[in-house]
Amino acid sequence: MADTTRTFEVEERFDGARIDVVLTEEVGTWSRSRLQRAIKSGGVTLDDAAIKRPNTIVKTGQSVTILLDDQRETSTNTRCEII
């Protein structure tokens, strides 16, 4: 499976919201923390400008592009049983 780029316009209901919150709604298959990492690594643009802060506020009509890699999200949590 190849990487995919997704572009969408910020809807009125998200006016004034944080970009990571908007992306959580728009990209339902990724966790908010994974989306925050994508933002910090430059994988998200807002009106063709790379953003690095997950708390960036968006406005209605702005264009958002995110690079969706094909890697599955994996948990770093491990469970250990002490005997």
SERO-4910 file (N, C-alpha, C, O; in steps of 0.05 Angstrom, whole numbers):
BEGIN
 pado doro    nc1    nc2    nc3   cac1   cac2   cac3    cc1    cc2    cc3    oc1    oc2    oc3
  Met    A     17    -24      0      0      0      0     18     25      0     37     26     15
  Ala    A     11     45    -16     28     69    -19     18     91     -1     -5     90      9
  Asp    A     35    111      3     27    135     18      5    149      3      4    148    -22
  Thr    A    -12    163     17    -34    177      5    -34    206     16    -29    210     40
  Thr    A    -39    225     -1    -43    252      7    -72    259      7    -86    253    -13
  Arg    A    -82    270     28   -110    278     30   -112    308     34    -99    319     52
  Thr    A   -128    321     18   -133    350     21   -162    355     25   -179    343     12
  Phe    A   -168    373     43   -196    381     48   -197    410     57   -177    421     65
  Glu    A   -221    421     55   -225    449     64   -238    449     91   -255    432     97
  Val    A   -229    467    109   -239    469    136   -269    477    135   -275    498    123
  Glu    A   -286    461    147   -314    467    148   -320    488    169   -304    492    188
  Glu    A   -343    502    166   -351    523    184   -352    513    213   -346    528    232
  Arg    A   -360    488    217   -363    478    244   -336    475    259   -335    473    283
  Phe    A   -313    476    244   -287    475    256   -273    502    258   -250    503    266
  Asp    A   -287    524    251   -275    550    252   -266    556    281   -282    554    300
  Gly    A   -240    562    284   -229    568    310   -219    544    326   -210    546    348
  Ala    A   -220    520    313   -212    496    327   -182    491    322   -170    502    303
  Arg    A   -170    474    338   -142    466    335   -140    447    311   -158    431    306
  Ile    A   -118    448    296   -114    431    273   -114    401    281   -124    385    266
  Asp    A   -103    394    304   -103    366    312   -131    355    318   -137    332    313
  Val    A   -148    372    328   -176    364    333   -190    360    307   -205    341    303
  Val    A   -186    379    288   -199    377    261   -190    351    248   -206    336    236
  Leu    A   -164    346    248   -153    322    235   -164    296    248   -168    276    234
  Thr    A   -168    297    274   -179    273    288   -207    267    276   -213    243    273
  Glu    A   -222    287    270   -249    283    259   -247    274    229   -262    257    220
  Glu    A   -229    286    215   -227    281    186   -212    255    179   -218    243    158
  Val    A   -193    247    196   -177    223    191   -183    204    214   -166    201    232
  Gly    A   -206    192    214   -215    175    236   -198    150    242   -202    138    263
  Thr    A   -181    143    223   -165    118    227   -140    123    243   -126    104    251
  Trp    A   -133    148    248   -108    154    263   -115    166    290   -135    180    293
  Ser    A    -99    160    310   -103    171    337    -94    201    337    -79    209    319
  Arg    A   -104    216    356    -96    244    358    -66    247    362    -53    265    352
  Ser    A    -54    229    378    -25    231    383     -9    225    357     12    237    353
  Arg    A    -19    207    341     -5    201    316     -8    225    297     12    232    283
  Leu    A    -31    237    297    -34    261    280    -16    284    290     -5    299    274
  Gln    A    -13    287    316      5    307    327     33    302    318     48    321    312
  Arg    A     42    277    317     69    271    308     72    278    278     93    288    270
  Ala    A     51    273    263     52    279    234     54    310    230     69    319    213
  Ile    A     40    325    247     41    354    245     70    363    252     82    379    237
  Lys    A     80    354    274    107    362    283    129    354    264    150    368    263
  Ser    A    125    333    248    145    325    229    142    338    202    157    332    183
  Gly    A    123    356    199    119    370    174    101    356    154    101    364    130
  Gly    A     86    336    163     68    322    145     41    334    140     24    323    127
  Val    A     37    359    151     12    373    147     17    401    138     35    415    149
  Thr    A      1    410    118      3    437    109    -24    451    113    -45    438    111
  Leu    A    -23    477    118    -47    493    120    -44    516    100    -26    532    103
  Asp    A    -61    517     80    -59    536     58    -31    535     46    -18    556     41
  Asp    A    -21    511     40      4    505     27     29    513     44     51    513     33
  Ala    A     26    519     69     48    525     87     50    503    108     31    497    121
  Ala    A     74    492    111     78    471    131     73    482    159     82    505    165
  Ile    A     60    467    175     56    475    203     70    455    221     73    432    213
  Lys    A     78    463    244     93    446    263     80    444    290     89    429    308
  Arg    A     58    460    294     46    461    321     18    449    320      1    459    305
  Pro    A     13    428    336    -14    416    336    -36    434    346    -59    429    341
  Asn    A    -28    456    360    -48    474    371    -54    497    352    -67    517    360
  Thr    A    -45    495    327    -51    516    307    -81    518    303    -94    497    299
  Ile    A    -91    542    303   -120    547    300   -126    550    270   -112    563    255
  Val    A   -148    537    262   -156    538    234   -181    556    230   -196    561    250
  Lys    A   -185    565    206   -208    581    199   -224    569    176   -212    554    160
  Thr    A   -249    574    175   -266    564    154   -254    570    127   -246    593    122
  Gly    A   -254    550    109   -245    554     82   -215    549     77   -206    547     54
  Gln    A   -199    546     99   -171    541     95   -168    513     84   -184    495     89
  Ser    A   -147    509     68   -140    483     56   -120    468     73    -99    479     81
  Val    A   -127    443     80   -110    426     97   -102    402     80   -118    389     67
  Thr    A    -76    397     80    -65    373     66    -49    357     86    -33    368    101
  Ile    A    -54    330     86    -39    313    104    -29    289     88    -43    278     71
  Leu    A     -4    281     93      7    258     81      1    234    100     10    233    122
  Leu    A    -14    215     89    -22    192    105     -4    169     96     -6    159     74
  Asp    A     15    161    114     32    139    107     17    113    110     -3    111    123
  Asp    A     28     92     98     14     66     98     22     49    121     13     26    123
  Gln    A     38     59    140     45     43    163     22     42    183      9     63    188
  Arg    A     18     20    194     -3     16    214      8     28    241     31     26    247
  Glu    A    -11     39    256     -4     50    282      0     26    301    -17      8    302
  Thr    A     22     26    315     27      4    334     28     15    362     37     38    366
  Ser    A     20      0    380     21      8    408     48      3    420     61    -17    414
  Thr    A     57     22    437     83     18    450     79      7    478     98      2    492
  Asn    A     54      4    485     48     -8    512     53    -38    511     45    -52    493
  Thr    A     66    -47    532     70    -76    535     61    -84    562     63    -69    582
  Arg    A     51   -108    564     41   -118    589     61   -140    599     69   -157    583
  Cys    A     68   -139    623     86   -159    635     71   -172    659     58   -158    675
  Glu    A     75   -197    661     64   -211    684     87   -220    701    105   -234    692
  Ile    A     87   -212    726    108   -220    745     99   -245    759     77   -246    771
  Ile    A    115   -265    759    108   -291    771    124   -294    797    121   -314    810
***
